[in-house]
Amino acid sequence: MRRLTPKDAPAIAALGPEAAWVHASWGGPAGLAASGHGWAAFEKDRVLALACTYFRGTRYEDVASLTVPEHRRQRLALACVTALCQDITARGHTPSWTCSRDNRPSRLLAWTAGFRLEHEYVHYLTGQPARRAAGLAA
């Protein structure tokens, strides 16, 4: 497990389109890899789990994480989240975690990493009903 560097962009891109949400706020895999705001667990050159700052404000940095399905429950995401939170704190910011109240895996990871519930929210949508992604999740 280590901090992401610009050379990791191809490994992030290799996670596929179902993982695009995790690097979207950085403008894509290259932006995330070069940001200095991400950590990943690797097997050779393959990303197994990743945690990054998803949104960065003046006081808070919201954390995002994912694990490839066949490597879940190995505490890889927890290690990445822990390292990222140490970085966030060192920058003088406060780590935050946002997820749907129905996202049990994400809530469990957040709790295990030391986050505590501030408040719950409900998603409101218009148009077509949202479909739950079957690919990568926390």
N, C-alpha and C positions, 0 to 999 in steps of 0.2 A: 504494500500500500504506500502511495506517495502522492505528492502534489502533482497536478496536471501541468504539462509543459506544452509549448507549441507543437512539438513533434508528436503529441498524442492525438492530434485532430483526426487522422485516419482511423484510429481505434474507436474514437467517439462516433464518427460517422458510420462505422461498421455496425453499430448497435441497431441501425435500421430506422425506418420512418416512424415506427411506434415509439421510439425514444426521442424524436425530434422536439417534443415539448420541453425536455430538460435543458436543451441548449438554445431554444428559440429566443430567450431574453438576452442572449449574448450575440445574436446574429448568426448562429450556426456553430458547428463543431470547432472551427478554427478560432472563433471568438471566445468560446468557453475555454478551450485549451490554452490560449494565450492570456487569459484574464488574471490568472493567479488566484482565482476564487473557487477552485475545484480540487477535489481529492478523489482518487480512484484506487480500487484494488485490481490488480492485473494478474493474469496468467500468461506468461510470455508477453506478447503485445496485444492481448485481448482484454478489454475492460469487462470485469465481472460485476463490479458494483461501483457506484459513483455518487458523490454528494457535492453540491455546489450551491453558491449563493444564487438564488433564482431572481429575487428582486432586492435591490440595495437602496436604502433610504439614508437619511441623514443620521438616524439613530439605530435603525434596525436593519438586519439582513435576513431575508426569508430564505430558509433552507429547502432545497429540493434533493431528492435521492431516488435512485433506482437500483435494482439488482436484476441481472438476467435470471430468468425463471429457474434454470437448473442449478443455480448457486444460492438460492434463498435459504434462509434459516442457518446460515453459517457465520452470522454476525459480521459479514463483510461491510454491509451498509452502515452498521453501527460504528465500526472502526473509522470509516470515511466521514461520517457525520461528526464523530467526536473530534477528529483532527480539524475539520472545517470550523467547528464551533470554537476551538482554541484560537484559530486564526481570526475569526470574527471578533472575539473578545480582545485579542491583541491589537486589533485595529480601533479599539475603543467603541465598538458597536455591540448591540445586543442581538444574539441569534433569536429568530422567531420561526414558528412552524405553522403553516396553514394547510389544512386539508379538510375535505368533506367529513361530516360526522359519520358517514357511512363507509369511510375508507379505513376499515379496521387494521389492515397491515401497516398503514402509514401512522395511525394513531399509536399502535403498539411500539413501533420503532421510535417515535417521538418520545413516548413515555420512558422507554428503556434508556434513551439518550439523555434523560433528565429534564425534558420539557414538561410543563404542567399546564393543564387546561385553563385558559383565560376566559373564553366564551365560545359557544357554538354558534354556527350560522347555517342558514338554509340557502341553497342555490335557487334562483329564479331564472327561467329560460323562456324565450319566445321561439316560435317556429317549430322545427322538427325536434322531437324528443332526443335528448343526448343518449348515446350508446356507451356503455362501459367498455373501455378498451380491454381486449383480451391479452395484450402483449405484456409489456414491462410495467412493473409497479414497484412501490416501495417494499 
